[in-house]
Amino acid sequence: MFGSNHRMVSNRESARRSRKRNQAHLADLETQVTTTMFSLFSTVLVQMLSFHIGFSISVLDFFSFTPEITEICEIRDLNIKYNF
C-alpha cells in the first residue's frame, strides 16, 4: 500500500509539473505571436505611411505644375483652332 500511495503522489506531482511546463510554453507562444503581430503591423504601417507621403508629394507636384499644364493646353488648343 505504501508503494502505491507513493506512486500516486509522484504521478500527481509529475502531472502538476507537466501542466506548469505546458502553461509556461503556451504563455511563451502567446508572447511570440503578439511580438510578431506587432512587428508586422508596424512594418505595414510604416510602408503605408511611406506610400501615403510619396503619393501626397506626387499630388502636390502635379498641382504645382497645373498652371503650366493649363497654359500648354491653351496654347495647343489655339494652335489647333487657328492652324488651317
Phi, psi and omega per residue, in radians:
M1 nan -0.693 -3.117
F2 -1.077 -0.697 -3.139
G3 -1.132 -0.711 -3.113
S4 -1.245 -0.621 3.074
N5 -1.139 -0.744 3.132
H6 -1.089 -0.743 3.124
R7 -1.127 -0.721 -3.141
M8 -1.094 -0.782 3.119
V9 -1.122 -0.749 3.133
S10 -1.090 -0.751 3.107
N11 -1.110 -0.701 3.116
R12 -1.122 -0.745 3.112
E13 -1.114 -0.734 3.118
S14 -1.099 -0.735 3.119
A15 -1.131 -0.700 3.116
R16 -1.098 -0.784 3.106
R17 -1.098 -0.695 3.130
S18 -1.121 -0.773 3.105
R19 -1.078 -0.710 -3.141
K20 -1.125 -0.742 3.092
R21 -1.095 -0.780 3.139
N22 -1.098 -0.706 3.121
Q23 -1.119 -0.753 3.120
A24 -1.137 -0.706 3.120
H25 -1.112 -0.762 3.123
L26 -1.093 -0.742 3.115
A27 -1.095 -0.695 3.110
D28 -1.121 -0.755 3.102
L29 -1.087 -0.733 3.115
E30 -1.077 -0.698 3.103
T31 -1.123 -0.745 3.122
Q32 -1.092 -0.743 3.133
V33 -1.113 -0.789 3.137
T34 -1.063 -0.794 3.141
T35 -1.102 -0.774 -3.138
T36 -1.129 -0.781 3.137
M37 -1.098 -0.737 3.121
F38 -1.098 -0.730 3.136
S39 -1.112 -0.807 3.116
L40 -1.096 -0.767 3.127
F41 -1.056 -0.769 3.137
S42 -1.085 -0.758 -3.140
T43 -1.094 -0.812 -3.141
V44 -1.115 -0.716 -3.140
L45 -1.102 -0.770 3.113
V46 -1.087 -0.752 3.122
Q47 -1.108 -0.716 3.126
M48 -1.139 -0.744 3.121
L49 -1.136 -0.700 3.112
S50 -1.081 -0.783 3.105
F51 -1.085 -0.783 -3.119
H52 -1.071 -0.765 3.126
I53 -1.114 -0.786 3.109
G54 -1.061 -0.744 3.133
F55 -1.138 -0.755 -3.137
S56 -1.081 -0.715 3.105
I57 -1.110 -0.720 3.118
S58 -1.080 -0.748 3.131
V59 -1.121 -0.763 3.115
L60 -1.099 -0.706 3.079
D61 -1.060 -0.768 3.139
F62 -1.038 -0.842 -3.098
F63 -1.236 -0.414 3.077
S64 -1.250 -0.416 3.112
F65 -1.647 -0.053 -3.066
T66 -0.972 -0.780 3.121
P67 -1.055 -0.707 3.126
E68 -1.152 -0.714 3.135
I69 -1.117 -0.745 3.127
T70 -1.072 -0.761 -3.140
E71 -1.116 -0.751 3.126
I72 -1.070 -0.759 -3.137
C73 -1.121 -0.699 3.138
E74 -1.143 -0.754 3.107
I75 -1.089 -0.751 3.121
R76 -1.083 -0.766 3.124
D77 -1.084 -0.706 3.115
L78 -1.113 -0.729 3.130
N79 -1.125 -0.660 3.141
I80 -1.212 -0.747 -3.102
K81 -1.143 -0.732 -2.979
Y82 -1.885 0.289 -3.137
N83 -1.899 1.331 -3.107
F84 -1.466 nan nan
